[in-house]
Amino acid sequence: MTIYIADIIPLIIILQSILFALVLLTDKGSKRISNGYLASFLIMLALQFTVLLNETYGAPNAFLSATLCVYGFAYGPLLYLYSRSLMYRKFRFSLLQLAHFLPFVILLLLAALGYSFCGRFGFLLYVSLLTYSTLAILKVITYRKIVKETQSSLSRTDLVWLQWTIIIFCIALLLDMVDQLFWSTDLKAGISSIHVMILLLINWMFYKGLKQPQIFLGVTPLDEAVFMEKSKTPSKTTPDTFEKQDLEHIQTFMRESNPYTDPDLSLKQLSERLQIPPRRLSYLINAFLGQNFMGFINNHRIEKAKSRLQYPKDKGETILEVMYEVGFNSKSSFNTLFKRKTGLTPSEYRKKYHSS
C-alpha cells in the first residue's frame, strides 16, 4: 500500500486530535466543560478524517461514506458552545444544549438507514456552519463590550485568541466551499489547503485553550444586565442633586483610596466599596463622565503613573515598578494607553520632566 504525501496531513490530524482530546478529557481543572466541548470537536475531526482515509485505503462502506458530511453539523454547535463556555464565569451544561445537535443525530441515523444527505441537500451543511460561526463571532464582540463596562483589565478576560480561532475555522470553511463549488484549492503534490488550515486550527485551539488562565474572569449575568441596561438608558447631560452627590463620592473615593491599583478591580467590587449599586455606578460613569468602566479606571491609573514618573519615590524606581503599582499588569496596554493619553511613551515622559 502506497501512502501519498497528501494523505500524511490527514493522518497527523487524526493522531493529534485523539492525543489532544485525551489530554483535555483527563484535565481535572476548572475548565472541564470547556475542555469537554473542545475535546468533542477534536474527536469529531478525528472520526471524519478516519472515514476520509478509509475512502482512499479501506474497503468501501456505504454507511461511512454517507456520514462524511454529517460531522459538519456537529462542528458549528461545538464551536459555538465552546465559545460561550469561555465567556461566562458560571457556565453550566444543560440538556437544552443538546438541541443544537439534533440535526447531527438525525442525519447520522438516516445514514445508518442507508440515506445519504451529502448530495442534494449538502448545501445546508454550509448554512449551519456559517450560522454558528456568525453567532460565535457576535458573542465574542458582545463579550468584549461587556468586559469594558464591568472589568478594569483585559489581561485575564481578553478573548482575541478565540476570535482568531473562529476566523481560522471560517477560512477553512470558505476554502472548502470554493473547493466544492468552484475550483480546486489544492496546493502542490495534491496537498489540500483545507487540511493545512484544519491542522493549524487544531494546534492553535489546543495551545491557546490550555494557555487560558485557570482563574478566568468571565462575565456574569449581572455584568450582562449592566451592559444591556446601558443601551436602554436615556442620554442625560446634567446630573440631579442625588447624582451630583454620588459623583462627588466616587471621585473623592478614587482620589483618596486609590482602588484602581488592584489590577483585577471589577465594577461589582468597586460598587461594594462605594456602596452604590453596580447598575447605578455604571450609569453615572457612562452618563456624566463620558467613559466606560475600563476607561474610567485606566484614566485614573494613567494620571497616577504621570505623577509617579514626575515625582518618583527614589532614583532607582523603574517604569515597570510604576506600571505595576498603579494597577497595570500588561506592558503593552500600559504603553499604548499612556501614549494615547499624553502623546509620549512612559520613558519619553519621564525624560521630559527630569531633563528640564
C-alpha positions as CSV (number, residue, x, y, z in Angstrom):
1,M,0.0,0.0,0.0
2,T,1.4,3.4,-1.0
3,I,0.7,6.4,1.2
4,Y,0.9,9.7,-0.6
5,I,2.2,13.0,0.8
6,A,-1.3,14.5,0.6
7,D,-2.6,11.8,3.0
8,I,0.1,12.5,5.6
9,I,-1.6,15.6,6.9
10,P,-5.0,13.9,7.5
11,L,-3.1,11.2,9.4
12,I,-1.4,13.8,11.5
13,I,-4.8,15.5,12.1
14,I,-6.3,12.2,13.3
15,L,-3.4,11.4,15.7
16,Q,-3.1,15.0,17.1
17,S,-6.9,15.2,17.5
18,I,-7.0,12.0,19.5
19,L,-4.0,12.9,21.6
20,F,-5.2,16.4,22.4
21,A,-8.7,15.2,23.1
22,L,-7.3,12.7,25.7
23,V,-5.3,15.4,27.3
24,L,-8.3,17.7,27.6
25,L,-10.6,15.0,28.9
26,T,-8.1,14.0,31.6
27,D,-7.6,17.5,32.8
28,K,-9.2,17.9,36.3
29,G,-9.0,21.7,36.4
30,S,-11.9,24.3,36.5
31,K,-12.4,24.3,32.7
32,R,-13.9,20.8,32.4
33,I,-17.0,21.9,30.5
34,S,-15.0,24.0,28.0
35,N,-12.4,21.2,27.7
36,G,-15.3,18.7,27.0
37,Y,-16.6,20.7,24.1
38,L,-13.2,21.2,22.7
39,A,-12.3,17.5,23.1
40,S,-15.6,16.6,21.4
41,F,-14.8,18.9,18.5
42,L,-11.4,17.2,18.1
43,I,-12.9,13.7,18.3
44,M,-15.4,14.6,15.5
45,L,-12.4,15.8,13.4
46,A,-10.6,12.5,14.0
47,L,-13.7,10.5,13.1
48,Q,-14.3,12.4,9.9
49,F,-10.7,12.2,8.7
50,T,-10.6,8.5,9.6
51,V,-13.6,8.0,7.3
52,L,-11.8,10.1,4.7
53,L,-8.7,7.9,4.7
54,N,-10.9,4.8,4.7
55,E,-12.4,6.0,1.4
56,T,-8.9,6.0,-0.1
57,Y,-7.3,3.0,1.5
58,G,-10.0,0.9,3.1
59,A,-12.9,-1.2,2.0
60,P,-15.9,0.7,0.6
61,N,-18.7,1.2,3.2
62,A,-22.0,2.8,2.3
63,F,-22.7,4.0,5.9
64,L,-19.3,5.6,6.4
65,S,-19.5,7.3,3.0
66,A,-22.9,8.7,3.9
67,T,-21.5,10.2,7.2
68,L,-18.8,12.2,5.6
69,C,-20.7,15.5,5.5
70,V,-22.8,14.7,8.6
71,Y,-19.9,15.5,11.1
72,G,-20.0,19.1,9.9
73,F,-23.4,19.5,11.7
74,A,-21.6,18.9,15.0
75,Y,-18.7,21.4,14.4
76,G,-20.8,24.5,14.4
77,P,-22.7,23.8,17.7
78,L,-19.5,22.6,19.4
79,L,-17.5,25.7,18.4
80,Y,-20.4,28.0,19.5
81,L,-20.9,26.3,22.9
82,Y,-17.2,26.1,23.5
83,S,-17.1,29.9,22.9
84,R,-19.9,30.5,25.3
85,S,-18.4,28.3,28.0
86,L,-15.3,30.5,27.9
87,M,-17.2,33.8,28.1
88,Y,-19.3,33.1,31.2
89,R,-17.9,32.6,34.6
90,K,-20.5,30.2,35.8
91,F,-21.3,28.4,32.5
92,R,-23.2,25.2,33.2
93,F,-24.0,22.2,30.9
94,S,-27.8,21.8,30.4
95,L,-29.8,19.2,28.5
96,L,-31.3,22.1,26.4
97,Q,-27.9,22.5,24.8
98,L,-28.3,19.0,23.2
99,A,-31.0,20.5,21.0
100,H,-28.1,22.1,18.9
101,F,-27.0,18.5,17.9
102,L,-30.4,17.2,16.7
103,P,-29.6,17.7,13.0
104,F,-26.4,15.8,13.5
105,V,-28.1,12.9,15.3
106,I,-31.0,12.7,12.8
107,L,-28.7,12.7,9.8
108,L,-26.4,10.1,11.4
109,L,-29.5,7.9,11.9
110,L,-30.6,8.4,8.3
111,A,-27.1,7.4,7.2
112,A,-27.4,4.2,9.2
113,L,-30.6,3.5,7.4
114,G,-28.9,4.0,4.0
115,Y,-29.9,7.5,3.2
116,S,-27.1,9.9,2.0
117,F,-27.5,13.6,2.8
118,C,-24.4,14.8,1.1
119,G,-25.8,15.1,-2.4
120,R,-28.9,17.2,-3.0
121,F,-29.1,18.9,0.5
122,G,-25.4,19.1,1.2
123,F,-25.6,23.0,1.0
124,L,-27.4,23.0,4.3
125,L,-24.2,22.0,5.9
126,Y,-22.6,25.3,4.9
127,V,-25.7,27.2,6.1
128,S,-25.3,25.5,9.5
129,L,-21.6,26.2,9.8
130,L,-21.8,29.8,8.7
131,T,-24.7,30.4,11.0
132,Y,-22.9,29.1,14.1
133,S,-19.7,30.8,13.1
134,T,-21.5,34.1,12.9
135,L,-23.3,33.6,16.2
136,A,-19.9,32.8,17.9
137,I,-18.2,35.9,16.4
138,L,-21.2,38.1,17.5
139,K,-20.9,36.6,21.0
140,V,-17.2,37.4,21.2
141,I,-17.9,41.0,20.1
142,T,-20.6,41.4,22.7
143,Y,-18.5,39.8,25.4
144,R,-15.7,42.3,24.8
145,K,-18.1,45.2,25.1
146,I,-19.5,43.8,28.4
147,V,-15.9,43.4,29.7
148,K,-15.1,47.1,29.1
149,E,-18.2,48.0,31.1
150,T,-17.5,45.8,34.0
151,Q,-13.8,45.0,34.3
152,S,-10.7,47.2,34.6
153,S,-8.3,44.9,32.8
154,L,-8.2,42.7,29.7
155,S,-5.2,40.6,30.8
156,R,-7.3,37.7,32.0
157,T,-10.5,38.4,30.2
158,D,-9.4,39.1,26.6
159,L,-10.6,36.5,24.1
160,V,-8.9,37.8,20.9
161,W,-7.4,34.4,20.5
162,L,-10.9,32.9,20.4
163,Q,-11.9,35.4,17.8
164,W,-8.9,34.2,15.7
165,T,-9.9,30.6,16.3
166,I,-13.3,31.3,14.7
167,I,-11.6,33.2,11.9
168,I,-9.3,30.3,11.1
169,F,-12.3,28.0,11.2
170,C,-14.2,30.2,8.8
171,I,-11.2,30.4,6.4
172,A,-11.1,26.6,6.3
173,L,-14.9,26.6,5.7
174,L,-14.6,29.1,2.8
175,L,-11.8,27.1,1.2
176,D,-14.0,24.0,1.4
177,M,-16.9,25.9,-0.2
178,V,-14.7,27.2,-3.0
179,D,-13.2,23.7,-3.5
180,Q,-16.6,22.1,-3.7
181,L,-18.5,24.7,-5.7
182,F,-15.9,26.4,-8.0
183,W,-12.4,25.1,-8.4
184,S,-9.7,23.1,-6.6
185,T,-7.9,24.7,-3.7
186,D,-5.2,22.1,-3.5
187,L,-1.6,23.1,-3.1
188,K,1.4,21.3,-4.6
189,A,1.6,17.5,-4.7
190,G,-2.2,17.4,-4.1
191,I,-1.9,18.7,-0.6
192,S,-5.3,20.1,0.5
193,S,-5.2,23.7,1.7
194,I,-8.3,22.9,3.7
195,H,-6.4,20.2,5.6
196,V,-3.5,22.5,6.2
197,M,-5.9,25.1,7.8
198,I,-7.6,22.5,9.9
199,L,-4.2,21.3,11.2
200,L,-3.4,24.9,12.0
201,L,-6.8,25.2,13.8
202,I,-6.2,22.1,15.9
203,N,-2.8,23.3,17.2
204,W,-4.0,26.8,17.7
205,M,-7.1,25.8,19.7
206,F,-5.2,23.3,21.8
207,Y,-2.3,25.6,22.6
208,K,-4.3,28.8,23.2
209,G,-7.1,26.9,25.0
210,L,-4.7,25.3,27.5
211,K,-2.8,28.6,28.0
212,Q,-6.0,30.4,29.0
213,P,-5.7,31.2,32.8
214,Q,-7.4,28.8,35.2
215,I,-8.6,31.9,37.2
216,F,-10.7,33.2,34.4
217,L,-12.6,36.4,35.0
218,G,-15.6,35.6,32.7
219,V,-18.7,37.7,32.7
220,T,-21.7,37.1,35.0
221,P,-25.4,37.6,34.4
222,L,-25.1,40.8,36.4
223,D,-22.3,42.1,34.0
224,E,-24.6,41.3,31.1
225,A,-27.5,43.0,32.7
226,V,-25.4,46.2,33.3
227,F,-24.4,46.2,29.6
228,M,-28.0,45.7,28.4
229,E,-29.3,48.4,30.7
230,K,-26.7,50.9,29.4
231,S,-28.2,50.7,25.9
232,K,-31.7,51.4,27.3
233,T,-30.7,54.3,29.5
234,P,-31.8,57.7,28.0
235,S,-29.0,60.2,27.4
236,K,-28.7,62.9,30.1
237,T,-26.2,65.7,30.4
238,T,-27.0,67.4,33.7
239,P,-27.0,65.3,36.9
240,D,-29.6,65.9,39.5
241,T,-28.8,66.6,43.2
242,F,-28.5,62.9,44.2
243,E,-26.4,62.1,41.1
244,K,-24.1,65.0,41.9
245,Q,-23.6,63.7,45.5
246,D,-22.8,60.2,44.1
247,L,-20.4,61.6,41.6
248,E,-18.6,63.6,44.2
249,H,-18.5,60.5,46.4
250,I,-17.0,58.4,43.6
251,Q,-14.3,61.0,42.7
252,T,-13.3,61.5,46.3
253,F,-13.1,57.8,46.9
254,M,-11.0,57.3,43.8
255,R,-8.6,60.1,44.8
256,E,-8.2,59.1,48.5
257,S,-8.4,55.3,48.4
258,N,-6.8,54.5,45.1
259,P,-8.9,51.3,44.4
260,Y,-7.6,51.3,40.8
261,T,-4.2,49.9,42.0
262,D,-5.9,46.5,42.1
263,P,-5.3,45.1,38.6
264,D,-8.4,42.9,38.7
265,L,-10.8,45.6,40.0
266,S,-14.3,45.0,38.7
267,L,-17.4,47.1,38.6
268,K,-19.0,44.9,41.2
269,Q,-16.1,45.2,43.6
270,L,-15.9,49.0,43.3
271,S,-19.7,49.3,43.8
272,E,-19.4,47.3,47.0
273,R,-16.7,49.6,48.3
274,L,-18.6,52.7,47.3
275,Q,-21.9,51.2,48.5
276,I,-23.5,52.2,45.2
277,P,-25.4,49.5,43.2
278,P,-23.4,48.3,40.1
279,R,-26.1,49.4,37.6
280,R,-26.2,52.9,39.1
281,L,-22.4,53.1,39.2
282,S,-22.2,52.1,35.6
283,Y,-24.9,54.7,34.6
284,L,-23.1,57.5,36.5
285,I,-19.7,56.8,34.9
286,N,-21.2,56.5,31.4
287,A,-23.7,59.3,31.5
288,F,-21.8,62.0,33.3
289,L,-18.1,61.1,33.0
290,G,-18.4,60.0,29.4
291,Q,-16.5,56.8,29.8
292,N,-17.0,53.1,30.2
293,F,-15.8,51.4,33.4
294,M,-12.5,50.2,32.0
295,G,-11.7,53.7,30.5
296,F,-12.6,55.3,33.8
297,I,-10.3,53.1,35.9
298,N,-7.4,53.3,33.4
299,N,-7.6,57.1,33.2
300,H,-7.0,57.1,37.0
301,R,-4.1,54.7,36.6
302,I,-2.5,56.9,33.9
303,E,-2.9,60.0,36.0
304,K,-1.2,58.3,38.9
305,A,1.5,57.0,36.6
306,K,2.2,60.5,35.3
307,S,2.5,61.8,38.9
308,R,4.9,58.9,39.8
309,L,7.0,59.4,36.7
310,Q,7.3,63.2,37.5
311,Y,8.0,62.6,41.3
312,P,9.5,59.1,41.8
313,K,9.9,57.6,45.2
314,D,13.6,57.2,44.6
315,K,16.1,57.5,41.8
316,G,16.2,53.8,41.2
317,E,12.5,53.4,40.6
318,T,11.8,51.8,37.2
319,I,8.9,52.3,34.8
320,L,7.9,48.7,35.3
321,E,7.6,49.2,39.0
322,V,5.4,52.3,38.4
323,M,3.3,50.3,35.9
324,Y,2.5,47.5,38.4
325,E,1.9,49.8,41.4
326,V,-0.7,51.9,39.5
327,G,-2.7,48.8,38.6
328,F,-1.5,47.7,35.1
329,N,-0.2,44.2,34.5
330,S,0.4,44.4,30.8
331,K,3.3,46.5,29.5
332,S,1.8,46.8,26.0
333,S,-1.5,48.0,27.4
334,F,0.2,50.5,29.7
335,N,2.5,51.9,26.9
336,T,-0.4,52.2,24.4
337,L,-2.8,53.9,26.8
338,F,-0.1,56.2,28.3
339,K,0.9,57.4,24.8
340,R,-2.7,57.8,23.8
341,K,-3.3,60.0,26.8
342,T,-0.1,62.0,26.8
343,G,1.3,61.8,23.3
344,L,4.5,60.3,24.8
345,T,5.7,56.9,25.9
346,P,6.4,56.5,29.7
347,S,10.1,56.7,29.1
348,E,9.8,59.8,27.0
349,Y,7.5,61.4,29.6
350,R,10.0,60.7,32.4
351,K,12.9,62.2,30.4
352,K,10.9,65.3,29.6
353,Y,10.4,66.1,33.2
354,H,13.7,65.0,34.5
355,S,15.8,66.8,31.9
356,S,14.1,70.1,32.5
